[in-house]
Amino acid sequence: MHSDDAARLSPGEPHRISAGLRTRFVEEFGRDPDGVWFAPGRANLNGEHVDFHGGRCLPMALAHGTYVAAAPRQDGLLRLRTLDPELDAGVQTLSVAAVDAVVGDDSRAPDDGEAPEIEAPVITDVHTLVPGEVSGWTWYVAGTLWALARLGEETPELAVPEGFGADLLICSTLPIGGGLSSSAALECSAMLAFVALATPLGAANPGTALDSALDDELRARLAAACMRAEVEVVGAGTGGLDQTVSLRGRAGHVVSLDCRDFTVERLPMDGLLAEHAFLAIDTRQAHWLGDGQFDDRRADSEAAMHLLGVDRLRDLLPEHPETGEVDAALARFDELTGGHELASEAEGLEGRSTAACRRRLRHALTEMLRSEQLDRILADEGLEPTTAAAQVGRILTAGHASMRDDAEVSFPAADALVETVSEVGALGARLIGGGFGGSVLALVPRDREDAVIGAAARVCQEQGFTAPRFLTVEPSAPARVVG
């Protein structure tokens, strides 16, 4: 298959998308939206399954993302529609109070102490449409408003009035379930809409003034609220990486995120990307972190953490770790489990498989080591770009092997793509995101990009996988007002 025949996903032109969304909003809801807000997806160079362990992650905000047109309501209802053909089931109506039923929050119950008589719904796979039921993806939006209201109780400028609701029309240039954080992009774009429509900060900073009013500290708080929505309402055990880069990224930079305290450094990518490009390959095998597999892997690694007596796995390693410290931590695990890697379970591992816990531990620690190595490479302004690209490529491929063998979250299409693109000129490639579906990220010389795309499309056709889609990854600006 020639590369010209492969499906390429464009990020589109923001103002044209905004204008079209405004027109469609009027058709759908019979009134003008108050504005349009955008939040990007992300591609992560390294740092999968370690954000909740305090590890370093190295994500980039994408030009691709999610747009939300919205207008306020005063009846406590959210009316939502997505224009994504895979998820569109018409307007979905959801009571904001229903979220309290999901999380068991009775803080806003009537004065007589009785909780709202709302049955907590079962949040199904976000990729599945069930006739007569509210679609799972809507809970990302409802949870975001719930989390903002909780944040507003502590931060007056972000307070949400009682009875606030909204009409929202959503479209995205991200592949849904592609491992490029379409869920966080939805949360963060909705968050900006709610801040603009409902809070004192939004009222004092109309239109694009909100962008400058949202300094990095406020953006960090909003990212934490979005993370809370995903964990407590949707039920996905994520660690904040995706929301942080969506709200705090920078054009032309990788975000070096230290998840011990969520401090960020922004590392310029102009030199590396002068003659190289990051290419995301969407396998079109959708993943969802709320189905239990991700949480199961996390539970394995946390059991190892508890056995080793630390609050975060990152605390097992020094500030600037080397391979020897990783080996020492694994040796300590073996000592505590009696060295029986094949045993079904060991005392102190909470009934979980010793072998599985060791693999998750090894993935987390080596992934943290790779992140620190990448941070040093990308921060080294004296390193020649070709040398830097070769080193980054090797780390990407090593990361994929760890995702495949130790985290055990890869799948045949991703493995075939990593092997194939590396054979035809990519300097390295890896599965990104939580796994069990999603996308492969490859670092490719610009003069080999067409060859890599063609080979990737061919291997999927030859091995019977779904035809992939391709996105050129350009480190881009964070969530913002569009119009």
ROTIDO-358281 format. One record per residue (C-alpha): residue number from 1; residue in one letter; x, y, z. Coordinates in Angstrom, 2 decimals, always signed. Each point is the difference from the previous one (the first is absolute). Last residue first. Layout:
{NUM; A; {X; Y; Z}}
...
This chain:
{483; G; {-13.94; +31.91; +19.97}}
{482; V; {+2.85; -2.39; +0.56}}
{481; V; {+0.62; +0.30; +3.74}}
{480; R; {+2.89; -2.14; +1.15}}
{479; A; {+1.36; -3.39; +0.99}}
{478; P; {+3.74; -0.30; -0.57}}
{477; A; {+2.20; +0.93; -2.99}}
{476; S; {+1.65; -2.58; -2.25}}
{475; P; {+2.79; -2.54; -0.35}}
{474; E; {-0.45; -1.17; -3.61}}
{473; V; {-1.00; -3.63; -0.44}}
{472; T; {-0.78; -1.07; -3.56}}
{471; L; {-3.08; -2.16; +0.25}}
{470; F; {-0.57; -3.29; -1.82}}
{469; R; {-2.95; -2.37; -0.26}}
{468; P; {+0.27; -3.77; +0.04}}
{467; A; {-1.83; -2.55; -2.20}}
{466; T; {-1.49; -2.61; +2.33}}
{465; F; {+2.27; -3.00; +0.43}}
{464; G; {-0.02; -2.97; -2.38}}
{463; Q; {+3.73; -0.71; -0.01}}
{462; E; {+0.60; +1.16; -3.57}}
{461; Q; {-2.18; +3.10; +0.30}}
{460; C; {+1.58; +1.06; +3.29}}
{459; V; {+3.46; -0.63; -1.41}}
{458; R; {-0.80; +2.06; -3.08}}
{457; A; {-1.26; +3.07; +1.89}}
{456; A; {+3.12; +0.07; +2.17}}
{455; A; {+2.26; -0.40; -3.03}}
{454; G; {-1.65; +2.89; -1.83}}
{453; I; {+0.14; +2.28; +3.01}}
{452; V; {+3.68; -0.80; +0.60}}
{451; A; {+0.89; +0.62; -3.63}}
{450; D; {-1.87; +3.31; +0.01}}
{449; E; {+1.80; +1.14; +3.16}}
{448; R; {+3.50; -0.96; -1.17}}
{447; D; {+1.18; +3.47; -1.10}}
{446; R; {-1.31; +1.45; +3.26}}
{445; P; {+2.12; -2.38; +2.04}}
{444; V; {-2.48; -1.89; +2.19}}
{443; L; {-0.65; -0.23; +3.73}}
{442; A; {-2.97; -2.36; +0.42}}
{441; L; {-2.98; +0.12; +2.36}}
{440; V; {-2.36; -3.00; -0.05}}
{439; S; {-3.66; +0.53; +0.75}}
{438; G; {-2.93; -1.42; +1.93}}
{437; G; {-0.93; -3.48; +1.15}}
{436; F; {+0.50; -1.96; +3.23}}
{435; G; {+2.47; +2.73; +1.02}}
{434; G; {-0.17; +2.89; +2.46}}
{433; G; {+1.43; +2.50; -2.45}}
{432; I; {+2.91; -0.49; -2.35}}
{431; L; {+1.25; -3.10; -1.84}}
{430; R; {+3.56; +0.51; -1.13}}
{429; A; {+2.21; +0.95; -2.91}}
{428; G; {+3.64; +0.61; -0.83}}
{427; L; {+2.31; +1.48; -2.62}}
{426; A; {-2.57; -0.67; -2.71}}
{425; G; {+1.67; -1.05; -3.24}}
{424; V; {-1.69; -2.98; -1.60}}
{423; E; {+0.77; -2.73; +2.56}}
{422; S; {-1.00; +2.18; +2.95}}
{421; V; {-3.37; +0.64; -1.63}}
{420; T; {-0.61; -3.75; -0.26}}
{419; E; {+0.95; -1.05; +3.54}}
{418; V; {-2.01; +2.74; +1.68}}
{417; L; {-2.96; -0.64; -2.30}}
{416; A; {-0.02; -3.75; +0.62}}
{415; D; {+0.09; +0.50; +3.76}}
{414; A; {-2.83; +2.53; -0.14}}
{413; A; {-2.16; -2.28; -2.13}}
{412; P; {+0.66; -3.00; +2.25}}
{411; F; {-0.93; +1.59; +3.35}}
{410; S; {+1.80; +1.90; +2.77}}
{409; V; {-1.04; +0.26; +3.65}}
{408; E; {+2.30; -2.55; +1.60}}
{407; A; {+1.63; +2.54; +2.36}}
{406; D; {+3.10; -2.21; -0.03}}
{405; D; {+0.25; -1.54; -3.48}}
{404; R; {-1.90; +2.30; -2.36}}
{403; M; {+0.24; +3.32; +1.86}}
{402; S; {+3.64; -0.79; +0.76}}
{401; A; {+0.77; -0.80; -3.62}}
{400; H; {-1.73; +3.22; -0.99}}
{399; G; {+2.15; +2.03; +2.35}}
{398; A; {+3.16; -1.52; -1.46}}
{397; T; {-1.21; +1.13; -3.42}}
{396; L; {-0.56; +3.56; +1.18}}
{395; I; {+3.35; +0.07; +1.79}}
{394; R; {+1.83; -1.00; -3.19}}
{393; G; {-1.78; +2.73; -1.94}}
{392; V; {+0.89; +2.67; +2.56}}
{391; Q; {+3.67; -0.94; -0.26}}
{390; A; {-0.04; +0.14; -3.80}}
{389; A; {-1.82; +3.33; +0.04}}
{388; A; {+2.50; +1.51; +2.45}}
{387; T; {+2.90; -1.05; -2.19}}
{386; T; {-1.67; +1.55; -3.05}}
{385; P; {-0.82; +3.16; +1.96}}
{384; E; {+3.61; +0.57; +1.25}}
{383; L; {-0.01; +0.25; +3.79}}
{382; G; {+1.05; +3.40; +1.29}}
{381; E; {-3.48; +1.05; +1.07}}
{380; D; {-0.25; -2.99; +2.34}}
{379; A; {-3.55; +0.26; +1.39}}
{378; L; {-1.35; -2.56; -2.47}}
{377; I; {+2.67; -2.57; +0.87}}
{376; R; {-0.23; +0.55; +3.76}}
{375; D; {-3.79; -0.32; +0.02}}
{374; L; {+0.22; -3.07; -2.21}}
{373; Q; {+2.30; -1.73; +2.50}}
{372; E; {-2.30; +0.93; +2.89}}
{371; S; {-2.95; -1.41; -1.91}}
{370; R; {+1.88; -3.20; -0.82}}
{369; L; {+0.77; -0.52; +3.70}}
{368; M; {-3.64; +0.53; +0.91}}
{367; E; {-1.01; -2.55; -2.63}}
{366; T; {+2.61; -2.40; +1.41}}
{365; L; {-1.54; +0.37; +3.46}}
{364; A; {-3.62; -0.30; -1.11}}
{363; H; {+0.60; -2.90; -2.35}}
{362; R; {+2.04; -1.93; +2.56}}
{361; L; {-2.69; +0.50; +2.63}}
{360; R; {-2.71; -1.16; -2.40}}
{359; R; {+2.09; -3.08; -0.81}}
{358; R; {+0.64; -0.70; +3.67}}
{357; C; {-3.68; +0.28; +0.81}}
{356; A; {-0.88; -2.44; -2.77}}
{355; A; {+2.56; -2.57; +1.22}}
{354; T; {-1.14; +0.27; +3.60}}
{353; S; {-3.65; -0.41; -0.97}}
{352; R; {-2.37; +1.97; +2.23}}
{351; G; {-1.36; -1.08; +3.38}}
{350; E; {+0.74; +3.32; +1.67}}
{349; L; {+3.67; -0.15; -0.91}}
{348; G; {+1.17; -0.12; +3.63}}
{347; E; {+0.27; -3.77; +0.18}}
{346; A; {+0.65; -1.38; -3.46}}
{345; E; {-2.17; -1.16; -2.88}}
{344; S; {+0.01; -2.41; -2.91}}
{343; A; {+3.68; -0.74; +0.36}}
{342; L; {+1.98; +0.31; -3.23}}
{341; E; {+2.21; +2.82; +1.22}}
{340; H; {+0.99; -1.95; +3.10}}
{339; G; {+2.88; +2.12; +1.23}}
{338; G; {-1.23; -0.23; +3.57}}
{337; T; {-2.56; +2.73; -0.57}}
{336; L; {+1.88; +2.55; +2.10}}
{335; E; {+3.34; -0.89; -1.55}}
{334; D; {-1.41; +0.15; -3.52}}
{333; F; {-1.43; +3.46; +0.68}}
{332; R; {+3.38; +1.13; +1.36}}
{331; A; {+1.68; -1.31; -3.15}}
{330; L; {-2.48; +2.00; -2.08}}
{329; A; {+0.88; +3.15; +1.94}}
{328; A; {+3.72; -0.67; -0.43}}
{327; D; {-0.37; -0.56; -3.76}}
{326; V; {-1.78; +3.34; -0.35}}
{325; E; {+2.75; +1.69; +2.00}}
{324; G; {+2.65; -1.55; -2.22}}
{323; T; {-1.67; +1.25; -3.17}}
{322; E; {+0.56; +3.61; +0.98}}
{321; P; {-2.20; +2.46; +1.84}}
{320; H; {+0.47; +3.77; +0.28}}
{319; E; {-2.17; +1.02; +2.97}}
{318; P; {+0.46; -3.39; +1.64}}
{317; L; {-2.38; -2.94; -0.61}}
{316; L; {-2.33; -1.88; +2.35}}
{315; D; {-1.95; +3.22; +0.63}}
{314; R; {-1.26; -0.14; -3.60}}
{313; L; {-2.03; -3.05; +1.03}}
{312; R; {-2.14; +2.22; +2.17}}
{311; D; {-1.01; -0.37; +3.65}}
{310; V; {+2.83; -2.40; +0.72}}
{309; G; {+0.20; -3.22; +2.03}}
{308; L; {+1.26; -2.46; -2.60}}
{307; L; {-3.06; -2.22; +0.49}}
{306; H; {-2.26; +3.02; -0.38}}
{305; M; {+1.64; +0.92; -3.31}}
{304; A; {-0.24; -3.57; -1.30}}
{303; A; {-3.73; +0.04; +0.80}}
{302; E; {-0.22; +3.38; -1.71}}
{301; S; {+1.53; -1.43; -3.16}}
{300; D; {-2.51; -2.85; -0.12}}
{299; A; {-2.91; +2.34; +0.78}}
{298; R; {+1.04; +2.26; -2.87}}
{297; R; {-0.06; -2.91; -2.41}}
{296; D; {-3.50; -0.92; +1.19}}
{295; D; {-1.13; +3.61; -0.27}}
{294; F; {+1.03; +0.04; -3.66}}
{293; Q; {-1.89; -3.23; -0.65}}
{292; G; {-3.14; +1.16; +1.84}}
{291; D; {-2.18; +1.30; -2.84}}
{290; G; {+0.36; +3.70; +0.85}}
{289; L; {+3.23; +0.56; -1.88}}
{288; W; {-1.63; -0.28; -3.42}}
{287; H; {+1.83; -1.05; -3.13}}
{286; A; {-1.05; +0.18; -3.62}}
{285; Q; {+1.73; -2.16; -2.57}}
{284; R; {+0.20; +2.54; -2.79}}
{283; T; {+3.77; -0.62; -0.20}}
{282; D; {+0.60; +3.75; +0.11}}
{281; I; {+3.56; +0.60; -1.20}}
{280; A; {+1.52; +3.15; +1.50}}
{279; L; {+2.97; +1.41; -1.89}}
{278; F; {+2.67; +2.09; +1.71}}
{277; A; {+2.09; +1.84; -2.53}}
{276; H; {+3.70; +0.37; -0.72}}
{275; E; {+2.18; +2.48; -1.89}}
{274; A; {-0.74; +3.19; +1.94}}
{273; L; {-1.87; -1.96; +2.65}}
{272; L; {+2.96; -0.58; +2.32}}
{271; G; {+1.10; +3.62; -0.15}}
{270; D; {-3.46; +1.51; +0.42}}
{269; M; {-0.94; -2.23; +2.94}}
{268; P; {+0.28; +2.44; +2.89}}
{267; L; {-0.37; -1.46; +3.52}}
{266; R; {-2.76; +1.29; +2.25}}
{265; E; {+0.57; -0.67; +3.68}}
{264; V; {-2.89; -1.06; +2.16}}
{263; T; {-0.78; -0.39; +3.68}}
{262; F; {-2.66; -2.59; +0.74}}
{261; D; {+1.36; -0.70; +3.51}}
{260; R; {+1.20; -3.60; -0.25}}
{259; C; {-1.36; -0.14; -3.54}}
{258; D; {+3.02; +1.80; -1.42}}
{257; L; {-1.24; +1.10; -3.42}}
{256; S; {+2.46; +0.75; -2.79}}
{255; V; {-2.34; +1.65; -2.49}}
{254; V; {+1.31; -0.25; -3.55}}
{253; H; {+0.18; +3.30; -1.80}}
{252; G; {-0.78; +1.64; -3.35}}
{251; A; {-3.30; +1.41; +1.22}}
{250; R; {-0.39; -0.28; +3.77}}
{249; G; {-1.92; -2.43; +2.20}}
{248; R; {-1.79; +0.95; +3.22}}
{247; L; {-3.70; -0.83; -0.52}}
{246; S; {+0.26; -3.03; -2.28}}
{245; V; {+3.38; -0.90; +1.51}}
{244; T; {-1.40; -0.17; +3.51}}
{243; Q; {-3.24; -1.76; -0.92}}
{242; D; {+1.88; -2.85; -1.66}}
{241; L; {+2.56; -0.57; +2.75}}
{240; G; {-2.47; +0.11; +2.88}}
{239; G; {+0.33; -3.48; +1.48}}
{238; T; {-2.76; -2.10; -1.53}}
{237; G; {-1.99; -2.63; +1.87}}
{236; A; {-3.13; +0.17; -2.18}}
{235; G; {-3.26; +0.00; +1.97}}
{234; V; {-1.97; +2.53; -2.01}}
{233; V; {-1.10; +2.01; +3.03}}
{232; E; {+2.80; -0.28; +2.55}}
{231; V; {+3.04; -0.60; -2.22}}
{230; E; {-0.95; +1.94; -3.12}}
{229; A; {-1.53; +2.89; +1.92}}
{228; R; {+2.96; +0.18; +2.38}}
{227; M; {+2.35; +0.25; -2.99}}
{226; C; {-2.05; +2.87; -1.33}}
{225; A; {+0.25; +1.71; +3.39}}
{224; A; {+3.78; -0.48; +0.06}}
{223; A; {+0.23; +1.55; -3.47}}
{222; L; {-2.08; +2.95; +1.21}}
{221; R; {+2.39; +0.53; +2.89}}
{220; A; {+3.03; -0.14; -2.31}}
{219; R; {-1.67; +2.47; -2.34}}
{218; L; {-0.51; +2.36; +2.92}}
{217; E; {+3.69; -0.18; +0.88}}
{216; D; {+1.08; +0.38; -3.63}}
{215; D; {-1.98; +3.20; -0.48}}
{214; L; {-3.58; -0.08; -1.23}}
{213; A; {-0.63; +3.74; -0.31}}
{212; S; {+2.04; +0.02; -3.24}}
{211; D; {-2.33; -2.48; -1.69}}
{210; L; {-3.12; +1.49; +1.58}}
{209; A; {+0.56; +3.28; -1.85}}
{208; T; {-0.91; -1.97; -3.14}}
{207; G; {-3.70; +0.50; +0.63}}
{206; P; {-1.06; +1.50; +3.30}}
{205; N; {+2.36; +0.41; +2.96}}
{204; A; {-1.96; +1.25; +3.04}}
{203; A; {-2.93; -2.33; -0.69}}
{202; G; {+2.35; -2.94; -0.49}}
{201; L; {+1.79; +0.62; +3.28}}
{200; P; {-3.33; +0.41; +1.78}}
{199; T; {-0.95; -3.50; -1.19}}
{198; A; {-2.77; -1.51; -2.10}}
{197; L; {+0.41; +0.61; -3.72}}
{196; A; {+3.76; +0.42; -0.43}}
{195; V; {+0.96; -2.58; +2.63}}
{194; F; {-2.58; -2.42; -1.42}}
{193; A; {+1.31; +0.41; -3.54}}
{192; L; {+3.60; -0.38; +1.16}}
{191; M; {-0.92; -3.22; +1.81}}
{190; A; {-1.85; -1.33; -3.05}}
{189; S; {+3.18; +0.42; -2.05}}
{188; C; {+1.99; -1.69; +2.78}}
{187; E; {-2.31; -2.97; +0.44}}
{186; L; {-0.36; -0.65; -3.72}}
{185; A; {+3.76; +0.27; -0.53}}
{184; A; {+0.49; -2.34; +2.96}}
{183; S; {-2.25; -2.59; -1.64}}
{182; S; {+1.57; +0.39; -3.45}}
{181; S; {+3.29; -0.92; +1.61}}
{180; L; {+2.07; -1.08; -2.99}}
{179; G; {-0.51; -3.73; +0.68}}
{178; G; {-2.18; -0.27; -3.09}}
{177; G; {-3.25; -0.54; +1.90}}
{176; I; {-1.70; +2.75; -1.99}}
{175; P; {+2.28; +1.14; -2.82}}
{174; L; {+0.66; +3.67; +0.67}}
{173; T; {-1.46; +2.77; -2.18}}
{172; S; {-2.83; +0.43; +2.45}}
{171; C; {-3.49; +1.44; +0.06}}
{170; I; {-2.23; +0.95; +2.90}}
{169; L; {-3.24; +1.91; +0.42}}
{168; L; {-0.80; +1.04; +3.56}}
{167; D; {-3.14; +1.35; +1.68}}
{166; A; {+0.69; +0.99; +3.58}}
{165; G; {-0.90; -0.34; +3.65}}
{164; F; {+0.30; +2.18; +3.09}}
{163; G; {-2.58; -0.69; +2.70}}
{162; E; {+2.14; +1.20; +2.90}}
{161; P; {+2.70; +2.41; -1.14}}
{160; V; {+3.52; -1.26; -0.84}}
{159; A; {+2.93; +1.49; +1.93}}
{158; L; {+3.29; +0.34; -1.89}}
{157; E; {+0.92; +3.47; +1.35}}
{156; P; {-0.95; -1.27; +3.44}}
{155; T; {+2.63; -2.78; +0.08}}
{154; E; {-0.76; -2.62; +2.69}}
{153; E; {-3.69; -0.61; -0.75}}
{152; G; {+0.83; +0.72; -3.64}}
{151; L; {+2.09; -3.15; -0.16}}
{150; R; {-3.05; -2.11; +0.92}}
{149; A; {-2.06; +1.79; -2.65}}
{148; L; {+2.80; -0.57; -2.52}}
{147; A; {-0.03; -3.73; +0.86}}
{146; W; {-3.75; -0.28; -0.64}}
{145; L; {+0.35; +1.91; -3.28}}
{144; T; {+2.76; -2.38; -1.08}}
{143; G; {-2.02; -3.02; +1.06}}
{142; A; {-2.85; +1.09; -2.24}}
{141; V; {+2.36; +0.30; -2.97}}
{140; Y; {+1.79; -3.32; +0.53}}
{139; W; {-3.39; -1.50; +0.84}}
{138; T; {-1.26; +0.79; -3.49}}
{137; W; {+2.41; -2.59; -1.46}}
{136; G; {-2.01; -2.85; +1.51}}
{135; S; {-3.10; +0.67; -2.07}}
{134; V; {-3.26; +0.57; +1.87}}
{133; E; {-2.15; -3.09; -0.45}}
{132; G; {-3.04; -0.54; -2.23}}
{131; P; {+1.94; -1.73; -2.75}}
{130; V; {+3.49; -1.01; +1.17}}
{129; L; {+2.88; +1.62; -1.87}}
{128; T; {+3.40; -1.56; +0.75}}
{127; H; {+3.30; +1.85; -0.29}}
{126; V; {-0.24; +1.53; +3.47}}
{125; D; {-0.28; -3.46; +1.52}}
{124; T; {-2.97; +0.11; +2.35}}
{123; I; {-0.55; +2.25; +2.99}}
{122; V; {-2.69; -1.74; +2.03}}
{121; P; {-2.35; +2.65; +1.25}}
{120; A; {-0.42; +1.11; +3.64}}
{119; E; {-3.71; +0.17; +0.70}}
{118; I; {-1.13; +3.49; +0.82}}
{117; E; {-2.13; +0.78; +3.04}}
{116; P; {+2.11; +2.96; +1.10}}
{115; A; {+1.45; -0.57; +3.50}}
{114; E; {-2.17; +0.79; +3.01}}
{113; G; {+1.63; +2.22; +2.58}}
{112; D; {-3.07; +2.14; +0.67}}
{111; D; {+1.96; +2.94; -1.40}}
{110; P; {+0.03; -1.57; -3.48}}
{109; A; {+3.10; -1.95; -1.12}}
{108; R; {+2.98; +1.94; -1.32}}
{107; S; {+2.63; -1.75; +2.09}}
{106; D; {-1.60; -3.37; -0.71}}
{105; D; {+2.88; -1.27; -2.15}}
{104; G; {-0.27; -3.72; -0.76}}
{103; V; {+2.24; +0.27; -3.07}}
{102; V; {-2.61; -1.16; -2.51}}
{101; A; {-2.94; +1.54; +1.86}}
{100; D; {+1.80; +3.34; +0.13}}
{99; V; {+0.39; -0.26; -3.77}}
{98; A; {-3.76; -0.26; -0.35}}
{97; A; {-0.33; +3.49; +1.49}}
{96; V; {+1.38; +1.44; -3.25}}
{95; S; {-3.00; -1.49; -1.74}}
{94; L; {+0.84; -1.51; -3.38}}
{93; T; {-1.59; +0.48; -3.39}}
{92; Q; {+1.59; -1.58; -3.07}}
{91; V; {-0.72; +1.68; -3.34}}
{90; G; {+0.38; -2.38; -2.92}}
{89; A; {+1.67; -3.40; +0.20}}
{88; D; {+3.36; +1.08; -1.40}}
{87; L; {+2.85; -2.25; +1.15}}
{86; E; {+1.52; -1.45; -3.18}}
{85; P; {-1.23; +2.90; -2.14}}
{84; D; {+1.87; +2.55; +2.14}}
{83; L; {-2.34; +2.98; +0.05}}
{82; T; {-0.42; -0.20; +3.75}}
{81; R; {-3.14; +1.21; +1.69}}
{80; L; {-0.55; +1.17; +3.52}}
{79; R; {-2.84; +1.42; +2.06}}
{78; L; {+1.15; +0.53; +3.59}}
{77; L; {-2.70; +0.83; +2.47}}
{76; G; {+0.08; +1.95; +3.26}}
{75; D; {-2.84; +2.29; -1.05}}
{74; Q; {+1.89; +3.28; -0.52}}
{73; R; {+1.52; -0.67; -3.43}}
{72; P; {+3.19; +1.32; -1.56}}
{71; A; {+1.16; -0.07; -3.65}}
{70; A; {+2.62; -2.24; -1.55}}
{69; A; {+2.14; -0.79; -3.03}}
{68; V; {+2.64; -2.62; +0.83}}
{67; Y; {+2.97; -0.90; -2.19}}
{66; T; {+2.21; -3.05; +0.54}}
{65; G; {+3.58; -0.57; -1.11}}
{64; H; {+2.56; -0.30; -2.74}}
{63; A; {+2.85; +2.53; +0.07}}
{62; L; {+1.49; -2.28; +2.62}}
{61; A; {+1.33; +0.68; +3.50}}
{60; M; {+3.28; -1.81; +0.60}}
{59; P; {+0.71; -2.45; +2.81}}
{58; L; {+3.18; -0.84; +1.92}}
{57; C; {-0.87; -1.75; +3.27}}
{56; R; {+2.02; -0.17; +3.21}}
{55; G; {-0.99; -2.48; +2.69}}
{54; G; {-2.07; +0.68; +3.12}}
{53; H; {-1.69; -3.43; +0.04}}
{52; F; {-3.33; +1.30; -1.40}}
{51; D; {+1.92; +1.42; -2.97}}
{50; V; {+1.77; -3.34; -0.54}}
{49; H; {-2.33; -2.05; -2.24}}
{48; E; {+1.47; +1.53; -3.18}}
{47; G; {+2.89; +2.43; +0.43}}
{46; N; {+1.59; +0.45; -3.38}}
{45; L; {-0.42; +1.96; -3.20}}
{44; N; {-3.64; +0.71; +0.79}}
{43; A; {-2.29; +1.25; -2.75}}
{42; R; {-2.75; +2.33; +1.09}}
{41; G; {-3.50; +1.19; -0.74}}
{40; P; {-0.69; +3.69; -0.23}}
{39; A; {-2.69; +2.15; +1.63}}
{38; F; {-2.28; +2.44; -1.82}}
{37; W; {-2.71; +2.44; +1.06}}
{36; V; {-2.85; +1.55; -1.96}}
{35; G; {-2.15; +2.85; +1.28}}
{34; D; {-3.32; +1.24; +1.35}}
{33; P; {-1.84; -2.34; -2.33}}
{32; D; {-2.82; +1.47; -2.07}}
{31; R; {-3.53; -1.27; +0.41}}
{30; G; {-2.34; -2.66; -1.37}}
{29; F; {+1.81; -2.96; +1.57}}
{28; E; {+0.93; -2.19; -2.97}}
{27; E; {-0.16; +2.42; -2.90}}
{26; V; {+1.63; +2.76; +2.04}}
{25; F; {+2.74; -2.42; +1.07}}
{24; R; {+0.60; -1.04; -3.63}}
{23; T; {+0.81; +3.58; -0.95}}
{22; R; {+2.33; +0.41; +2.97}}
{21; L; {+1.73; -3.29; -0.80}}
{20; G; {+0.63; +1.10; -3.56}}
{19; A; {+1.53; +3.27; +1.16}}
{18; S; {+2.21; -1.79; +2.53}}
{17; I; {+1.22; -2.53; -2.57}}
{16; R; {+0.91; +2.85; -2.35}}
{15; H; {+1.73; +1.81; +2.84}}
{14; P; {+1.98; -3.07; +0.98}}
{13; E; {+1.24; -1.07; -3.46}}
{12; G; {+0.11; -3.80; -0.17}}
{11; P; {+2.05; -2.36; +2.15}}
{10; S; {+0.44; -2.22; -3.06}}
{9; L; {-0.35; -3.77; +0.27}}
{8; R; {+1.79; -1.91; -2.72}}
{7; A; {-1.54; -3.11; -1.51}}
{6; A; {+2.46; -1.91; -2.17}}
{5; D; {-0.39; -0.02; -3.78}}
{4; D; {+2.76; +2.57; -0.54}}
{3; S; {+2.35; -2.24; +2.02}}
{2; H; {-0.19; -2.62; -2.73}}
{1; M; {-1.33; -3.44; +0.94}}
